[in-house]
Amino acid sequence: MNFQQLRIIRETVRQNFNLTEASAALYTSQSGVSKHIKDLEDELGVQLFIRKGKRLLGLTEPGQALLGIVERMLVDADNIKRLADDFNKVDEGTLTIATTHTQARYVLPPIVNQFKKEFPKVHLILQQASPVEITEMLLQGEADIGIATEALTTEDNLASVPYYNWQHSIITPQNHPLTKKDNIRIEDLANYPIITYHGGFTGRSKIDTAFEEAGFDVDIVMSALDADVIKTYVELNMGVGIVNDVAYDPERDYRLKQIKTDIFGVNTTWIAVRKGHLLRGYGYEFISLCSPDADIRALKKVAYPDD
């Protein structure tokens, strides 16, 4: 048994039992993947995969039991290297942050700037993705830290700390009728076409819930993945925008008017790491820069009890 065989088992499952995709992901040949699987099955004396001819259809019961052990072994193998690097290369390495456009564009720039000043030898990678994709990247070991409003706190295998609270703002062209109202109610908004986030992004569920609970069938004429797109079409007077309040920049968005509101309640953006994933010291420093009040010791205890 060797680590390459274990990686092949894991990658085959990740690629939905497609050996062509698994071999491509591991930069090896399909015949090599098949041989490693057969060698491991012969060594263990059990069949790990359900087969139909040469095709793999799924995991057998022993294969399902083995997969969890394989995942833990490969995570711990990576943790051993990170642990050694924390002693040998204290301020060097790579840190991958998976986050949404809103966080990467409007919230993280000063944090990233400060982090690079403190850790100039750390290669920082920002991966933009949806909240669901961010969760998956953390679980698959493709990201060290995830930052999003949705999805992170509902996954049992992630440890999370709150980053910041925020509310939605209403965005309109200058001199729009809504700008002349002192206290905008949800029924006022329901009179206009709405441009806001796509489902699953940046508090969209709270927007939908607010209109539904008020009894309005709102006309969402356009949904987008990021606030920049929303603001572009609001400028064209195609509708009223609803965005994260941090996404409005008075200097850049001078053609638009921001209207603060509490109609849609308070949202929380979270920072998450995978449980069992040994985060390098500078990773925790990044989290501390984001949220100085975060209980890093408690996060470490939940994320990696043996640390």
Contacts in CASP RR format, 6 or more apart in sequence:
PFRMAT RR
TARGET T0000
AUTHOR 0000-0000-0000
METHOD contacts of the structure
MODEL  1
MNFQQLRIIRETVRQNFNLTEASAALYTSQSGVSKHIKDLEDELGVQLFI
RKGKRLLGLTEPGQALLGIVERMLVDADNIKRLADDFNKVDEGTLTIATT
HTQARYVLPPIVNQFKKEFPKVHLILQQASPVEITEMLLQGEADIGIATE
ALTTEDNLASVPYYNWQHSIITPQNHPLTKKDNIRIEDLANYPIITYHGG
FTGRSKIDTAFEEAGFDVDIVMSALDADVIKTYVELNMGVGIVNDVAYDP
ERDYRLKQIKTDIFGVNTTWIAVRKGHLLRGYGYEFISLCSPDADIRALK
KVAYPDD
1 40 0 8 1.000
1 43 0 8 1.000
1 44 0 8 1.000
3 73 0 8 1.000
3 74 0 8 1.000
3 77 0 8 1.000
4 36 0 8 1.000
5 36 0 8 1.000
5 37 0 8 1.000
5 39 0 8 1.000
5 40 0 8 1.000
6 70 0 8 1.000
6 73 0 8 1.000
6 74 0 8 1.000
7 26 0 8 1.000
7 74 0 8 1.000
8 22 0 8 1.000
8 26 0 8 1.000
8 33 0 8 1.000
8 36 0 8 1.000
8 37 0 8 1.000
9 37 0 8 1.000
9 40 0 8 1.000
9 48 0 8 1.000
9 66 0 8 1.000
9 67 0 8 1.000
9 70 0 8 1.000
10 67 0 8 1.000
10 70 0 8 1.000
10 71 0 8 1.000
10 74 0 8 1.000
11 22 0 8 1.000
11 25 0 8 1.000
11 26 0 8 1.000
12 18 0 8 1.000
12 19 0 8 1.000
12 22 0 8 1.000
12 33 0 8 1.000
12 37 0 8 1.000
12 49 0 8 1.000
12 56 0 8 1.000
13 59 0 8 1.000
13 67 0 8 1.000
14 22 0 8 1.000
14 25 0 8 1.000
14 140 0 8 1.000
15 21 0 8 1.000
15 22 0 8 1.000
15 25 0 8 1.000
17 49 0 8 1.000
17 55 0 8 1.000
17 56 0 8 1.000
17 57 0 8 1.000
17 58 0 8 1.000
19 30 0 8 1.000
19 33 0 8 1.000
19 34 0 8 1.000
19 56 0 8 1.000
20 30 0 8 1.000
22 33 0 8 1.000
23 29 0 8 1.000
23 30 0 8 1.000
23 32 0 8 1.000
23 33 0 8 1.000
26 33 0 8 1.000
37 48 0 8 1.000
37 49 0 8 1.000
40 48 0 8 1.000
41 47 0 8 1.000
41 48 0 8 1.000
41 49 0 8 1.000
44 62 0 8 1.000
44 66 0 8 1.000
46 60 0 8 1.000
46 62 0 8 1.000
46 63 0 8 1.000
47 60 0 8 1.000
47 62 0 8 1.000
48 59 0 8 1.000
48 60 0 8 1.000
48 62 0 8 1.000
48 63 0 8 1.000
48 66 0 8 1.000
49 56 0 8 1.000
49 57 0 8 1.000
49 58 0 8 1.000
49 59 0 8 1.000
49 60 0 8 1.000
49 63 0 8 1.000
50 56 0 8 1.000
50 57 0 8 1.000
50 58 0 8 1.000
50 59 0 8 1.000
50 60 0 8 1.000
51 57 0 8 1.000
59 67 0 8 1.000
75 141 0 8 1.000
75 276 0 8 1.000
75 277 0 8 1.000
78 141 0 8 1.000
78 277 0 8 1.000
78 278 0 8 1.000
79 276 0 8 1.000
79 277 0 8 1.000
79 278 0 8 1.000
79 304 0 8 1.000
82 278 0 8 1.000
82 279 0 8 1.000
82 280 0 8 1.000
83 278 0 8 1.000
85 92 0 8 1.000
85 93 0 8 1.000
85 280 0 8 1.000
86 280 0 8 1.000
86 281 0 8 1.000
91 119 0 8 1.000
91 121 0 8 1.000
91 122 0 8 1.000
91 282 0 8 1.000
92 121 0 8 1.000
92 122 0 8 1.000
93 121 0 8 1.000
93 122 0 8 1.000
93 123 0 8 1.000
93 280 0 8 1.000
93 282 0 8 1.000
94 122 0 8 1.000
94 123 0 8 1.000
94 124 0 8 1.000
94 125 0 8 1.000
95 122 0 8 1.000
95 123 0 8 1.000
95 124 0 8 1.000
95 125 0 8 1.000
95 144 0 8 1.000
95 145 0 8 1.000
95 280 0 8 1.000
95 282 0 8 1.000
95 283 0 8 1.000
95 286 0 8 1.000
96 125 0 8 1.000
96 127 0 8 1.000
96 142 0 8 1.000
96 143 0 8 1.000
96 144 0 8 1.000
96 145 0 8 1.000
97 108 0 8 1.000
97 124 0 8 1.000
97 125 0 8 1.000
97 126 0 8 1.000
97 127 0 8 1.000
97 143 0 8 1.000
97 144 0 8 1.000
97 145 0 8 1.000
97 146 0 8 1.000
97 147 0 8 1.000
97 286 0 8 1.000
98 127 0 8 1.000
98 129 0 8 1.000
98 133 0 8 1.000
98 134 0 8 1.000
98 137 0 8 1.000
98 138 0 8 1.000
98 142 0 8 1.000
98 143 0 8 1.000
98 145 0 8 1.000
98 146 0 8 1.000
98 147 0 8 1.000
99 108 0 8 1.000
99 126 0 8 1.000
99 127 0 8 1.000
99 128 0 8 1.000
99 129 0 8 1.000
99 134 0 8 1.000
99 146 0 8 1.000
99 147 0 8 1.000
99 148 0 8 1.000
100 128 0 8 1.000
100 129 0 8 1.000
100 130 0 8 1.000
100 131 0 8 1.000
100 134 0 8 1.000
100 147 0 8 1.000
100 148 0 8 1.000
100 149 0 8 1.000
100 201 0 8 1.000
100 202 0 8 1.000
100 226 0 8 1.000
101 128 0 8 1.000
101 225 0 8 1.000
101 226 0 8 1.000
101 227 0 8 1.000
101 228 0 8 1.000
102 202 0 8 1.000
102 226 0 8 1.000
102 227 0 8 1.000
102 244 0 8 1.000
102 246 0 8 1.000
102 247 0 8 1.000
103 147 0 8 1.000
103 148 0 8 1.000
103 269 0 8 1.000
104 126 0 8 1.000
104 128 0 8 1.000
105 226 0 8 1.000
105 227 0 8 1.000
105 228 0 8 1.000
105 247 0 8 1.000
106 227 0 8 1.000
106 244 0 8 1.000
106 246 0 8 1.000
106 247 0 8 1.000
106 249 0 8 1.000
107 164 0 8 1.000
107 246 0 8 1.000
107 269 0 8 1.000
108 126 0 8 1.000
108 147 0 8 1.000
108 290 0 8 1.000
111 286 0 8 1.000
111 289 0 8 1.000
111 290 0 8 1.000
112 124 0 8 1.000
112 126 0 8 1.000
114 289 0 8 1.000
115 122 0 8 1.000
115 124 0 8 1.000
115 282 0 8 1.000
115 285 0 8 1.000
115 286 0 8 1.000
115 289 0 8 1.000
116 122 0 8 1.000
116 124 0 8 1.000
118 285 0 8 1.000
119 282 0 8 1.000
119 285 0 8 1.000
122 282 0 8 1.000
127 137 0 8 1.000
127 142 0 8 1.000
127 143 0 8 1.000
129 137 0 8 1.000
130 200 0 8 1.000
130 201 0 8 1.000
130 225 0 8 1.000
131 148 0 8 1.000
131 149 0 8 1.000
131 150 0 8 1.000
131 151 0 8 1.000
131 152 0 8 1.000
131 200 0 8 1.000
131 201 0 8 1.000
132 150 0 8 1.000
132 151 0 8 1.000
132 200 0 8 1.000
134 143 0 8 1.000
134 146 0 8 1.000
134 147 0 8 1.000
134 148 0 8 1.000
134 151 0 8 1.000
134 152 0 8 1.000
135 148 0 8 1.000
135 151 0 8 1.000
135 152 0 8 1.000
135 155 0 8 1.000
135 158 0 8 1.000
135 272 0 8 1.000
136 142 0 8 1.000
137 143 0 8 1.000
137 146 0 8 1.000
138 145 0 8 1.000
138 146 0 8 1.000
138 152 0 8 1.000
138 155 0 8 1.000
138 158 0 8 1.000
138 272 0 8 1.000
138 273 0 8 1.000
138 274 0 8 1.000
138 277 0 8 1.000
139 155 0 8 1.000
139 157 0 8 1.000
139 158 0 8 1.000
139 274 0 8 1.000
141 274 0 8 1.000
141 277 0 8 1.000
144 273 0 8 1.000
144 277 0 8 1.000
144 279 0 8 1.000
144 280 0 8 1.000
144 283 0 8 1.000
145 271 0 8 1.000
145 272 0 8 1.000
145 273 0 8 1.000
145 279 0 8 1.000
145 283 0 8 1.000
145 286 0 8 1.000
145 287 0 8 1.000
146 152 0 8 1.000
146 271 0 8 1.000
146 272 0 8 1.000
146 273 0 8 1.000
147 163 0 8 1.000
147 269 0 8 1.000
147 270 0 8 1.000
147 271 0 8 1.000
147 272 0 8 1.000
147 290 0 8 1.000
148 269 0 8 1.000
148 270 0 8 1.000
148 272 0 8 1.000
149 202 0 8 1.000
149 203 0 8 1.000
149 267 0 8 1.000
149 268 0 8 1.000
149 269 0 8 1.000
149 270 0 8 1.000
150 200 0 8 1.000
150 201 0 8 1.000
150 203 0 8 1.000
150 205 0 8 1.000
151 200 0 8 1.000
152 158 0 8 1.000
152 160 0 8 1.000
152 270 0 8 1.000
152 272 0 8 1.000
153 160 0 8 1.000
153 270 0 8 1.000
153 272 0 8 1.000
155 272 0 8 1.000
157 274 0 8 1.000
157 275 0 8 1.000
158 272 0 8 1.000
158 273 0 8 1.000
158 274 0 8 1.000
158 275 0 8 1.000
159 272 0 8 1.000
159 273 0 8 1.000
159 274 0 8 1.000
159 275 0 8 1.000
159 299 0 8 1.000
159 302 0 8 1.000
159 303 0 8 1.000
160 270 0 8 1.000
160 271 0 8 1.000
160 272 0 8 1.000
161 270 0 8 1.000
161 271 0 8 1.000
161 272 0 8 1.000
161 287 0 8 1.000
161 291 0 8 1.000
161 294 0 8 1.000
161 295 0 8 1.000
161 299 0 8 1.000
162 268 0 8 1.000
162 269 0 8 1.000
162 270 0 8 1.000
162 271 0 8 1.000
162 291 0 8 1.000
162 294 0 8 1.000
163 268 0 8 1.000
163 269 0 8 1.000
163 270 0 8 1.000
163 271 0 8 1.000
163 290 0 8 1.000
163 291 0 8 1.000
164 268 0 8 1.000
164 269 0 8 1.000
164 291 0 8 1.000
165 266 0 8 1.000
165 267 0 8 1.000
165 268 0 8 1.000
165 269 0 8 1.000
166 244 0 8 1.000
166 245 0 8 1.000
166 246 0 8 1.000
166 266 0 8 1.000
166 267 0 8 1.000
166 268 0 8 1.000
166 269 0 8 1.000
167 245 0 8 1.000
167 260 0 8 1.000
167 261 0 8 1.000
167 262 0 8 1.000
167 264 0 8 1.000
167 265 0 8 1.000
167 266 0 8 1.000
167 267 0 8 1.000
168 203 0 8 1.000
168 206 0 8 1.000
168 207 0 8 1.000
168 242 0 8 1.000
168 243 0 8 1.000
168 244 0 8 1.000
168 245 0 8 1.000
168 261 0 8 1.000
168 263 0 8 1.000
168 264 0 8 1.000
168 265 0 8 1.000
168 267 0 8 1.000
169 242 0 8 1.000
169 243 0 8 1.000
169 244 0 8 1.000
169 245 0 8 1.000
169 247 0 8 1.000
169 248 0 8 1.000
169 258 0 8 1.000
169 259 0 8 1.000
169 260 0 8 1.000
169 261 0 8 1.000
170 178 0 8 1.000
170 184 0 8 1.000
170 189 0 8 1.000
170 240 0 8 1.000
170 241 0 8 1.000
170 242 0 8 1.000
170 258 0 8 1.000
170 259 0 8 1.000
170 260 0 8 1.000
170 261 0 8 1.000
171 230 0 8 1.000
171 231 0 8 1.000
171 234 0 8 1.000
171 240 0 8 1.000
171 241 0 8 1.000
171 242 0 8 1.000
171 243 0 8 1.000
171 248 0 8 1.000
171 253 0 8 1.000
171 256 0 8 1.000
171 257 0 8 1.000
171 258 0 8 1.000
171 259 0 8 1.000
172 178 0 8 1.000
172 179 0 8 1.000
172 234 0 8 1.000
172 240 0 8 1.000
172 241 0 8 1.000
172 256 0 8 1.000
172 257 0 8 1.000
172 259 0 8 1.000
173 234 0 8 1.000
173 235 0 8 1.000
173 237 0 8 1.000
173 255 0 8 1.000
173 256 0 8 1.000
173 257 0 8 1.000
174 255 0 8 1.000
174 256 0 8 1.000
174 257 0 8 1.000
176 240 0 8 1.000
176 257 0 8 1.000
178 184 0 8 1.000
178 188 0 8 1.000
178 189 0 8 1.000
178 192 0 8 1.000
178 240 0 8 1.000
178 259 0 8 1.000
179 257 0 8 1.000
179 259 0 8 1.000
181 188 0 8 1.000
184 259 0 8 1.000
184 261 0 8 1.000
184 263 0 8 1.000
185 263 0 8 1.000
186 210 0 8 1.000
186 211 0 8 1.000
186 214 0 8 1.000
186 216 0 8 1.000
186 263 0 8 1.000
187 214 0 8 1.000
187 216 0 8 1.000
189 218 0 8 1.000
189 240 0 8 1.000
189 242 0 8 1.000
189 263 0 8 1.000
190 211 0 8 1.000
190 214 0 8 1.000
190 216 0 8 1.000
190 218 0 8 1.000
192 219 0 8 1.000
192 239 0 8 1.000
192 240 0 8 1.000
193 219 0 8 1.000
193 220 0 8 1.000
193 221 0 8 1.000
193 238 0 8 1.000
193 239 0 8 1.000
193 240 0 8 1.000
194 218 0 8 1.000
194 219 0 8 1.000
194 220 0 8 1.000
194 221 0 8 1.000
194 239 0 8 1.000
194 240 0 8 1.000
194 241 0 8 1.000
194 242 0 8 1.000
195 220 0 8 1.000
195 221 0 8 1.000
195 222 0 8 1.000
195 223 0 8 1.000
195 224 0 8 1.000
195 230 0 8 1.000
195 233 0 8 1.000
195 234 0 8 1.000
195 238 0 8 1.000
195 239 0 8 1.000
195 240 0 8 1.000
195 241 0 8 1.000
195 242 0 8 1.000
196 204 0 8 1.000
196 207 0 8 1.000
196 220 0 8 1.000
196 223 0 8 1.000
196 224 0 8 1.000
196 230 0 8 1.000
196 241 0 8 1.000
196 242 0 8 1.000
196 243 0 8 1.000
197 203 0 8 1.000
197 204 0 8 1.000
197 207 0 8 1.000
197 223 0 8 1.000
197 224 0 8 1.000
197 225 0 8 1.000
197 227 0 8 1.000
197 230 0 8 1.000
197 242 0 8 1.000
197 243 0 8 1.000
198 204 0 8 1.000
198 223 0 8 1.000
198 224 0 8 1.000
198 225 0 8 1.000
199 205 0 8 1.000
199 223 0 8 1.000
201 225 0 8 1.000
202 227 0 8 1.000
202 243 0 8 1.000
202 244 0 8 1.000
202 267 0 8 1.000
203 264 0 8 1.000
203 267 0 8 1.000
204 223 0 8 1.000
206 264 0 8 1.000
206 265 0 8 1.000
206 267 0 8 1.000
207 242 0 8 1.000
207 264 0 8 1.000
210 263 0 8 1.000
210 264 0 8 1.000
210 265 0 8 1.000
211 217 0 8 1.000
211 218 0 8 1.000
221 238 0 8 1.000
221 239 0 8 1.000
222 230 0 8 1.000
222 233 0 8 1.000
222 238 0 8 1.000
222 239 0 8 1.000
224 230 0 8 1.000
224 233 0 8 1.000
227 243 0 8 1.000
227 244 0 8 1.000
227 247 0 8 1.000
228 247 0 8 1.000
230 241 0 8 1.000
230 242 0 8 1.000
230 243 0 8 1.000
231 241 0 8 1.000
231 243 0 8 1.000
231 247 0 8 1.000
231 253 0 8 1.000
231 256 0 8 1.000
233 239 0 8 1.000
234 240 0 8 1.000
234 241 0 8 1.000
234 256 0 8 1.000
235 255 0 8 1.000
235 256 0 8 1.000
242 264 0 8 1.000
244 267 0 8 1.000
245 258 0 8 1.000
245 260 0 8 1.000
248 256 0 8 1.000
248 258 0 8 1.000
250 258 0 8 1.000
271 287 0 8 1.000
271 290 0 8 1.000
271 291 0 8 1.000
271 294 0 8 1.000
273 279 0 8 1.000
273 299 0 8 1.000
273 303 0 8 1.000
274 303 0 8 1.000
275 302 0 8 1.000
275 303 0 8 1.000
275 304 0 8 1.000
276 303 0 8 1.000
276 304 0 8 1.000
277 303 0 8 1.000
277 304 0 8 1.000
278 304 0 8 1.000
278 307 0 8 1.000
279 303 0 8 1.000
279 304 0 8 1.000
284 296 0 8 1.000
284 299 0 8 1.000
284 300 0 8 1.000
287 294 0 8 1.000
287 296 0 8 1.000
287 299 0 8 1.000
288 294 0 8 1.000
288 296 0 8 1.000
300 307 0 8 1.000
301 307 0 8 1.000
END
